[in-house]
């Protein structure tokens, strides 16, 4: 998975905004962040539930690492080169879904 593919998936989600920072690019929906891409395009940080964070890291520690936690969310560091596109698409979409307002999530079908 490349940084370009990551961007293609993220920016296809409804009402996503991109903001450039010094060492990373942030992504938000309705003013709330759900993901970040490193400047080198090798890693991303994505919002997840604590249960999902533990499952991803436990199942594939070469691709996923724990980052910080914030309330009921556990952010996951993703090594883009170690994750298949379909799996990354699911993780990105779930991060968006956890963050987007209900008016958007009600109108959007999560991939099966």
C-alpha positions as CSV (number, residue, x, y, z in Angstrom):
1,X,0.0,0.0,0.0
2,X,1.4,3.4,-1.0
3,X,0.8,6.8,0.4
4,X,-1.1,7.7,-2.8
5,X,-3.4,4.8,-2.3
6,X,-4.0,5.8,1.3
7,X,-4.9,9.3,0.2
8,X,-7.2,8.0,-2.5
9,X,-9.2,6.0,0.1
10,X,-9.3,8.8,2.7
11,X,-10.3,11.6,0.4
12,X,-13.1,9.5,-1.2
13,X,-15.0,9.5,2.1
14,X,-17.7,12.1,2.6
15,X,-16.7,15.6,3.8
16,X,-13.1,14.8,4.6
17,X,-10.8,17.7,4.9
18,X,-7.0,17.6,4.6
19,X,-4.6,19.8,6.5
20,X,-0.9,19.9,5.9
21,X,1.4,20.2,8.9
22,X,5.2,20.2,9.2
23,X,5.8,16.5,9.6
24,X,2.4,15.0,8.7
25,X,-0.9,15.5,7.0
26,X,-4.1,15.4,9.1
27,X,-7.6,14.3,8.0
28,X,-10.8,15.4,9.7
29,X,-14.5,15.2,9.2
30,X,-16.8,17.9,10.8
31,X,-13.7,19.5,12.3
32,X,-12.6,16.3,14.2
33,X,-9.5,14.3,13.4
34,X,-9.5,10.7,12.5
35,X,-6.2,10.1,10.7
36,X,-2.8,11.3,9.9
37,X,-0.2,10.4,7.3
38,X,3.5,10.9,8.0
39,X,5.6,13.2,5.8
40,X,7.5,10.3,4.4
41,X,4.3,8.4,3.5
42,X,5.4,5.2,5.2
43,X,3.1,5.3,8.2
44,X,-0.4,6.5,9.2
45,X,-2.1,7.0,12.5
46,X,-5.8,6.1,12.6
47,X,-8.5,6.3,15.2
48,X,-9.9,3.0,16.5
49,X,-11.8,1.7,19.5
50,X,-9.7,0.2,22.3
51,X,-10.9,-3.3,21.4
52,X,-10.1,-2.8,17.7
53,X,-6.7,-1.4,18.6
54,X,-5.8,-4.4,20.7
55,X,-7.1,-6.8,18.0
56,X,-5.1,-5.2,15.2
57,X,-1.9,-5.1,17.1
58,X,-2.4,-8.6,18.4
59,X,-3.2,-10.1,15.0
60,X,-0.5,-8.3,13.0
61,X,2.2,-6.5,15.0
62,X,4.4,-6.1,11.9
63,X,1.7,-3.8,10.4
64,X,0.0,-2.3,13.4
65,X,1.4,-0.7,16.6
66,X,-0.3,0.9,19.6
67,X,-0.2,4.7,19.7
68,X,-1.8,6.8,22.3
69,X,-5.3,6.5,23.8
70,X,-7.9,9.2,24.2
71,X,-11.0,8.4,26.2
72,X,-12.6,5.3,24.5
73,X,-10.3,5.5,21.5
74,X,-7.0,3.8,20.8
75,X,-5.0,5.3,18.0
76,X,-3.1,2.8,15.8
77,X,0.1,3.4,13.9
78,X,-0.1,1.6,10.5
79,X,2.9,0.6,8.5
80,X,1.4,1.2,5.0
81,X,3.7,-1.2,3.2
82,X,2.6,-4.1,5.5
83,X,-1.1,-3.8,5.0
84,X,-3.2,-5.1,2.1
85,X,-5.4,-2.4,0.4
86,X,-8.7,-4.0,1.4
87,X,-7.7,-4.2,5.1
88,X,-6.4,-0.7,5.1
89,X,-9.6,0.6,3.4
90,X,-11.6,-1.0,6.2
91,X,-9.5,0.5,9.0
92,X,-9.6,4.0,7.4
93,X,-13.4,3.8,6.9
94,X,-14.0,2.7,10.5
95,X,-11.8,5.6,11.7
96,X,-13.9,8.0,9.7
97,X,-17.1,6.3,10.9
98,X,-16.1,6.7,14.5
99,X,-15.6,10.4,14.0
100,X,-18.2,11.6,11.4
101,X,-21.5,13.1,12.6
102,X,-24.6,10.9,12.5
103,X,-26.1,12.6,9.5
104,X,-23.1,11.3,7.5
105,X,-22.9,7.9,9.0
106,X,-26.6,7.3,8.5
107,X,-26.2,8.0,4.8
108,X,-23.0,6.0,4.3
109,X,-22.9,2.2,4.0
110,X,-19.8,0.6,5.5
111,X,-18.0,-1.9,3.2
112,X,-19.0,-5.4,4.0
